């Protein structure tokens, strides 16, 4: 299977058995049958590995999405602060393992925000810190800045960093005491258990949760693949798994996918969820739905009133 960023091998007999389109492609004189290669340019290799593991074993493996084998990912949720509205948009998301620092995993989200273990000098218990990448301080000594520039670039990458870098050079926006030497504390991070800076002027807490479930984007990608290639039992299975992940944060992404894939049961489930959610209704009334297809779909339960136009002669 040729993904857009690599290849994955699978048994053609298995693919033919579960999918009629694959059976047609691999059992005839079509190009795929002759070359035993199927080009899937809209899929990544990670998405295919995730799908095939489900297909073969009915199970998932955290190492498929955790970066480092055996290292979990973490979901970070920061409430929006009216004084710093960009904070939530930048920090929220899934943090996957991206190399090591101080002998512990470090984690990055899609916005290149770093989750790392703080210096052992902070306290007896480890401190874990969240930091987004910023430009260097113009007041710093140029030679000293050059000294750390390369190391800081490594920190915000998937490389292992074996040289010590002081926390004040890395910076942080939120921190929390607890966890272990290798994994951050989970649950609600509060300012009273932090050290130094707290990136919310309103002192709002930060929620950090270990991801025992696969990232939603992998679930939805697998659902789309199963729907496209008519792997019917996996469509039902993945649809039910997606239902369990439906909340106010995931609502737009899930409904947009259901509309795009034309999966009616999932669309109806999303609409019923919206009907009972005051948060979704408030977002809709305020024009805060970012997906145009989702906003249009919601008119089925909340029709928009037409404003009377003044007649102009």
C-alpha positions as CSV (number, residue, x, y, z in Angstrom):
1,X,0.0,0.0,0.0
2,X,1.7,3.2,-1.2
3,X,0.8,6.1,1.1
4,X,1.8,9.7,0.4
5,X,4.8,9.4,2.8
6,X,5.8,5.8,2.6
7,X,4.7,2.2,2.0
8,X,3.0,-0.5,4.2
9,X,2.8,-4.2,3.3
10,X,-0.4,-6.2,3.7
11,X,-1.5,-9.6,2.5
12,X,-3.6,-9.4,-0.7
13,X,-5.7,-12.3,0.4
14,X,-6.8,-10.4,3.6
15,X,-7.6,-7.3,1.6
16,X,-9.6,-9.3,-1.0
17,X,-11.5,-11.0,1.8
18,X,-12.7,-7.9,3.6
19,X,-13.3,-5.5,0.7
20,X,-15.0,-5.9,-2.7
21,X,-13.2,-3.0,-4.3
22,X,-9.8,-4.5,-3.2
23,X,-11.0,-7.9,-4.5
24,X,-11.7,-6.4,-7.9
25,X,-8.4,-4.5,-8.0
26,X,-6.2,-7.4,-6.9
27,X,-8.0,-10.3,-8.7
28,X,-8.2,-8.9,-12.2
29,X,-5.8,-7.5,-14.8
30,X,-6.1,-4.0,-13.4
31,X,-2.8,-2.2,-12.7
32,X,-3.1,-3.0,-9.0
33,X,-3.5,-6.7,-9.7
34,X,-0.4,-6.8,-12.0
35,X,1.9,-4.7,-9.8
36,X,0.5,-5.8,-6.4
37,X,0.7,-2.1,-5.4
38,X,-2.3,0.1,-4.5
39,X,-1.6,3.8,-4.4
40,X,-3.4,5.6,-1.6
41,X,-2.2,9.2,-2.0
42,X,-4.7,10.6,0.4
43,X,-3.5,8.5,3.3
44,X,-0.4,8.8,5.5
45,X,1.7,5.8,6.4
46,X,0.7,6.2,10.1
47,X,-3.0,6.1,9.2
48,X,-2.5,2.9,7.2
49,X,-0.6,1.2,10.0
50,X,-3.3,2.1,12.4
51,X,-6.0,0.8,10.1
52,X,-4.2,-2.4,9.3
53,X,-3.5,-3.2,12.9
54,X,-7.2,-2.8,13.6
55,X,-8.0,-5.0,10.6
56,X,-5.6,-7.8,11.5
57,X,-5.9,-7.8,15.3
58,X,-8.9,-5.8,16.3
59,X,-6.7,-3.8,18.7
60,X,-4.6,-0.6,18.8
61,X,-1.1,0.1,19.9
62,X,-0.1,3.4,21.5
63,X,3.3,3.3,19.8
64,X,1.5,3.8,16.4
65,X,0.7,7.4,17.4
66,X,2.9,8.1,20.5
67,X,6.2,8.8,18.6
68,X,8.4,6.7,21.0
69,X,7.4,3.1,21.4
70,X,5.6,2.5,24.6
71,X,5.3,6.3,25.4
72,X,1.7,7.6,25.7
73,X,0.4,10.8,24.2
74,X,-1.3,13.6,26.2
75,X,-4.3,15.8,25.5
76,X,-3.9,19.3,26.8
77,X,-7.0,21.6,27.2
78,X,-6.6,25.3,28.1
79,X,-9.7,27.3,28.8
80,X,-9.9,30.4,26.6
81,X,-8.9,33.5,28.5
82,X,-10.4,36.8,27.2
83,X,-7.1,38.6,28.0
84,X,-5.0,36.0,26.0
85,X,-7.4,34.4,23.5
86,X,-4.5,32.9,21.4
87,X,-3.3,30.9,24.3
88,X,-5.9,28.2,24.1
89,X,-5.7,27.9,20.3
90,X,-1.9,27.4,20.5
91,X,-1.6,25.1,23.5
92,X,-4.7,22.9,23.0
93,X,-4.2,19.5,21.2
94,X,-2.4,16.2,21.3
95,X,1.2,16.1,22.5
96,X,3.2,13.1,21.2
97,X,6.6,12.0,22.2
98,X,9.4,13.8,20.2
99,X,12.8,12.6,21.4
100,X,14.2,12.9,24.9
101,X,15.6,15.6,27.1
102,X,17.2,15.2,30.6
103,X,16.7,11.4,30.2
104,X,12.9,11.8,29.9
105,X,10.6,12.0,26.9
106,X,9.7,15.5,25.6
107,X,6.4,16.1,23.8
108,X,5.3,18.4,21.0
109,X,1.8,19.3,19.7
110,X,0.9,20.3,16.1
111,X,1.6,24.0,16.9
112,X,5.2,23.2,18.1
113,X,4.4,23.7,21.8
114,X,6.8,21.8,24.0
115,X,6.0,19.8,27.1
116,X,9.1,19.0,29.0
117,X,10.4,18.1,32.4
118,X,11.8,21.0,34.3
119,X,15.1,21.3,36.0
120,X,15.7,19.2,39.1
121,X,16.6,22.4,40.9
122,X,13.0,23.4,41.1
123,X,11.9,21.1,43.9
124,X,12.1,17.6,45.3
125,X,9.2,16.6,43.0
126,X,9.6,17.0,39.3
127,X,8.1,20.0,37.5
128,X,6.7,19.6,34.0
129,X,6.4,22.7,31.8
130,X,4.6,23.9,28.7
131,X,6.4,26.3,26.4
132,X,5.7,27.6,23.0
133,X,8.6,28.7,20.8
134,X,9.4,32.4,20.7
135,X,12.1,34.6,19.2
136,X,15.2,35.2,21.3
137,X,15.5,38.1,23.7
138,X,17.2,41.1,22.0
139,X,18.8,42.1,25.3
140,X,20.7,38.8,25.6
141,X,24.4,38.6,24.9
142,X,24.9,37.5,21.2
143,X,27.6,34.9,22.0
144,X,25.4,33.4,24.7
145,X,22.4,33.3,22.4
146,X,24.4,31.5,19.7
147,X,25.6,29.0,22.3
148,X,22.0,27.9,22.9
149,X,20.5,28.5,19.5
150,X,21.3,25.1,18.1
151,X,20.2,23.3,21.3
152,X,16.9,25.1,21.4
153,X,16.3,24.1,17.8
154,X,16.9,20.5,18.8
155,X,14.5,20.8,21.7
156,X,11.6,21.9,19.3
157,X,12.3,18.9,17.1
158,X,12.1,15.1,17.3
159,X,15.8,14.8,18.2
160,X,17.3,13.7,21.5
161,X,18.9,16.5,23.4
162,X,21.7,15.3,25.7
163,X,23.2,18.7,26.6
164,X,21.7,20.6,29.5
165,X,19.7,23.8,28.7
166,X,18.6,26.0,31.6
167,X,14.8,26.4,31.9
168,X,15.0,30.2,31.7
169,X,16.5,29.7,28.2
170,X,13.7,27.4,27.2
171,X,10.9,29.4,28.9
172,X,7.5,28.2,30.0
173,X,3.9,29.4,30.1
174,X,2.5,26.8,32.5
175,X,4.1,24.4,34.9
176,X,3.0,21.8,37.5
177,X,4.7,19.9,40.3
178,X,4.1,16.1,40.2
179,X,4.1,13.3,37.8
180,X,7.2,11.1,37.5
181,X,10.7,11.6,36.1
182,X,9.4,10.3,32.7
183,X,5.8,11.4,32.5
184,X,3.9,14.6,33.4
185,X,1.2,14.8,36.0
186,X,-2.3,14.3,34.6
187,X,-5.5,16.0,35.7
188,X,-6.0,19.6,36.4
189,X,-2.9,21.9,36.6
190,X,-3.5,24.8,38.9
191,X,-1.4,27.9,39.6
192,X,-0.8,27.1,43.2
193,X,1.2,24.0,42.2
194,X,3.1,25.8,39.4
195,X,6.3,27.7,39.6
196,X,7.0,31.2,38.1
197,X,5.0,32.2,35.1
198,X,1.3,31.3,34.6
199,X,0.2,32.0,31.0
200,X,-3.4,32.8,31.9
201,X,-4.0,36.3,33.4
202,X,-7.3,34.9,34.7
203,X,-5.4,32.1,36.5
204,X,-7.5,29.5,34.7
205,X,-6.4,25.9,35.2
206,X,-5.0,23.6,32.5
207,X,-6.2,20.0,32.0
208,X,-3.7,17.4,30.9
209,X,-5.0,13.9,30.2
210,X,-3.2,10.7,29.2
211,X,-4.6,9.5,25.9
212,X,-5.6,5.8,26.4
213,X,-7.5,6.1,23.1
214,X,-6.1,6.8,19.7
215,X,-6.2,10.4,18.4
216,X,-9.5,11.4,16.9
217,X,-7.9,12.2,13.5
218,X,-6.7,8.5,13.2
219,X,-10.2,7.2,14.1
220,X,-11.8,9.4,11.5
221,X,-9.2,8.6,8.9
222,X,-9.8,4.9,9.4
223,X,-13.5,5.4,9.2
224,X,-13.1,7.2,5.9
225,X,-10.9,4.4,4.6
226,X,-13.4,1.7,5.7
227,X,-16.3,3.6,4.1
228,X,-14.5,4.2,0.8
229,X,-13.4,0.5,0.4
230,X,-16.7,-0.9,1.8
231,X,-15.2,-2.7,4.8
232,X,-18.7,-2.8,6.4
233,X,-18.0,-4.3,9.8
234,X,-15.2,-1.8,10.4
235,X,-17.5,1.1,9.4
236,X,-19.9,0.1,12.2
237,X,-17.1,-0.5,14.7
238,X,-15.3,2.8,14.0
239,X,-18.6,4.7,13.9
240,X,-19.4,3.5,17.4
241,X,-15.9,4.4,18.6
242,X,-16.4,7.9,17.2
243,X,-19.7,8.3,19.0
244,X,-17.9,7.8,22.3
245,X,-15.5,10.7,21.5
246,X,-18.3,13.1,20.7
247,X,-18.2,16.2,22.9
248,X,-18.4,20.0,22.5
249,X,-14.7,20.2,21.4
250,X,-14.8,17.4,18.8
251,X,-18.3,18.1,17.6
252,X,-17.4,20.1,14.5
253,X,-14.7,17.8,13.3
254,X,-16.9,14.7,13.7
255,X,-20.0,16.2,12.1
256,X,-17.9,17.6,9.2
257,X,-16.4,14.1,8.6
258,X,-19.9,12.5,8.8
259,X,-21.2,15.0,6.2
260,X,-18.1,14.5,3.9
261,X,-18.4,10.7,4.1
262,X,-22.2,10.7,3.9
263,X,-22.6,8.5,7.0
264,X,-26.2,9.3,8.0
265,X,-26.3,7.5,11.5
266,X,-23.3,9.6,12.6
267,X,-24.8,12.8,11.2
268,X,-28.0,12.2,13.1
269,X,-26.2,11.4,16.3
270,X,-24.3,14.7,16.0
271,X,-27.5,16.6,15.5
272,X,-29.1,15.0,18.5
273,X,-26.1,15.9,20.5
274,X,-26.2,19.5,19.3
275,X,-29.9,19.8,20.2
276,X,-29.1,19.0,23.8
277,X,-26.0,21.2,24.1
278,X,-26.3,24.8,25.1
279,X,-22.7,25.4,24.3
280,X,-23.1,24.3,20.7
281,X,-26.3,26.4,20.4
282,X,-24.5,29.5,21.8
283,X,-21.6,29.0,19.4
284,X,-24.0,28.6,16.5
285,X,-26.0,31.7,17.4
286,X,-22.8,33.8,17.8
287,X,-21.6,32.7,14.3
288,X,-18.7,30.8,15.9
289,X,-19.1,27.5,13.8
290,X,-16.0,27.4,11.7
291,X,-17.0,24.6,9.4
292,X,-19.4,26.0,6.7
293,X,-20.9,22.5,6.1
294,X,-21.5,22.1,9.8
295,X,-23.2,25.5,10.1
296,X,-25.4,24.7,7.1
297,X,-26.3,21.3,8.6
298,X,-27.3,22.8,11.9
299,X,-30.0,24.8,10.2
300,X,-32.0,21.6,10.2
301,X,-32.6,22.0,13.9
302,X,-32.1,25.8,14.3
303,X,-33.4,27.5,11.2
304,X,-32.0,31.0,10.6
305,X,-34.6,33.7,10.6
306,X,-34.6,35.8,7.5
307,X,-34.2,39.5,8.2
308,X,-36.7,41.7,6.4
309,X,-35.1,44.0,3.9
310,X,-36.2,47.5,3.5
311,X,-37.6,48.2,0.1
312,X,-35.5,50.8,-1.7
313,X,-37.0,52.7,-4.6
